[in-house]
Amino acid sequence: MGRPTAVFVDRDAIKSNFDIAKSFSPNSKFVSVIKANAYGHGLKEVAQTLSKCTDAFGVACIEEALLIREAGIKNPVLLMEGFFQSKKLKLPQKRTSG
């Protein structure tokens, strides 16, 4: 039996790391890639933390993009993987039209 593990995510540290990266290229646009549950840090939490400072978010699949929208985040979302099933093409429409 394994020992209990825990991860503590410091939102201030995430924001600080973003600010440091941005300082190297202050006139550039930034896409914060938060695929795979923000690499285990919590997609919704990281998106909320960075929503006021990033220009857009990058995600791997439509489900991640929809989670961002469901959290009320309005930043543009770049879907990096695309669609593998035609029925998923209608998901964004269904969520935005009603």
C-alpha positions as CSV (number, residue, x, y, z in Angstrom):
1,M,0.0,0.0,0.0
2,G,1.3,3.4,-1.0
3,R,1.9,6.3,1.3
4,P,-0.5,9.3,1.0
5,T,0.6,12.1,-1.2
6,A,-0.5,15.6,-1.6
7,V,0.2,18.5,-3.9
8,F,-0.2,22.1,-2.8
9,V,-0.5,24.6,-5.6
10,D,0.5,28.2,-4.9
11,R,-1.6,30.4,-7.1
12,D,0.6,33.4,-6.3
13,A,3.7,31.5,-7.4
14,I,2.0,30.6,-10.7
15,K,1.2,34.2,-11.3
16,S,4.7,35.3,-10.3
17,N,6.2,32.7,-12.8
18,F,3.9,34.1,-15.5
19,D,5.0,37.7,-14.8
20,I,8.7,36.7,-14.9
21,A,8.2,35.0,-18.3
22,K,6.3,38.0,-19.6
23,S,9.1,40.4,-18.5
24,F,11.4,38.8,-21.0
25,S,9.1,39.8,-23.9
26,P,6.7,42.4,-22.6
27,N,5.3,43.3,-26.0
28,S,4.5,39.7,-27.0
29,K,1.2,38.0,-26.8
30,F,1.0,35.0,-24.5
31,V,-0.9,31.8,-24.8
32,S,-0.9,29.9,-21.5
33,V,-1.0,26.2,-22.2
34,I,-3.0,24.5,-19.5
35,K,-3.7,21.1,-21.1
36,A,-3.8,17.9,-19.1
37,N,-5.5,19.6,-16.1
38,A,-2.9,22.3,-16.2
39,Y,-0.3,19.6,-16.0
40,G,-1.8,18.4,-12.7
41,H,-2.2,21.8,-11.1
42,G,-6.0,22.2,-11.7
43,L,-7.2,23.5,-15.0
44,K,-10.0,25.7,-13.6
45,E,-7.8,27.1,-10.8
46,V,-4.9,27.9,-13.0
47,A,-7.1,29.5,-15.7
48,Q,-8.8,31.7,-13.1
49,T,-5.4,32.7,-11.8
50,L,-4.0,33.7,-15.2
51,S,-7.2,35.0,-16.9
52,K,-6.4,38.6,-16.2
53,C,-2.8,38.5,-17.5
54,T,-2.7,36.0,-20.3
55,D,-3.9,36.7,-23.8
56,A,-5.3,33.2,-24.5
57,F,-5.3,29.6,-23.2
58,G,-4.1,26.6,-25.1
59,V,-5.8,23.2,-24.5
60,A,-5.5,19.8,-26.0
61,C,-9.2,18.8,-26.3
62,I,-12.6,20.4,-26.6
63,E,-13.6,19.1,-23.1
64,E,-10.8,21.3,-21.6
65,A,-12.0,24.3,-23.6
66,L,-15.6,23.7,-22.3
67,L,-14.4,23.5,-18.7
68,I,-12.8,26.9,-19.1
69,R,-16.0,28.4,-20.5
70,E,-18.1,26.7,-17.7
71,A,-15.8,28.5,-15.2
72,G,-16.9,31.8,-16.7
73,I,-13.5,32.6,-18.3
74,K,-13.8,34.6,-21.5
75,N,-10.2,34.6,-22.8
76,P,-9.7,33.1,-26.3
77,V,-9.0,29.4,-26.3
78,L,-6.7,27.7,-28.8
79,L,-7.7,24.1,-29.4
80,M,-4.3,22.4,-30.2
81,E,-5.5,18.9,-30.9
82,G,-8.5,19.3,-33.1
83,F,-11.4,17.0,-33.4
84,F,-11.4,13.3,-34.0
85,Q,-15.1,12.7,-34.0
86,S,-17.5,14.8,-36.1
87,K,-20.1,14.9,-33.4
88,K,-17.7,16.9,-31.2
89,L,-17.8,19.7,-33.7
90,K,-21.2,20.7,-32.5
91,L,-20.2,20.8,-28.8
92,P,-19.0,24.5,-28.8
93,Q,-22.1,25.6,-30.6
94,K,-24.4,23.8,-28.1
95,R,-22.7,25.4,-25.2
96,T,-22.7,29.0,-26.6
97,S,-26.2,29.0,-28.1
98,G,-28.2,27.8,-25.3
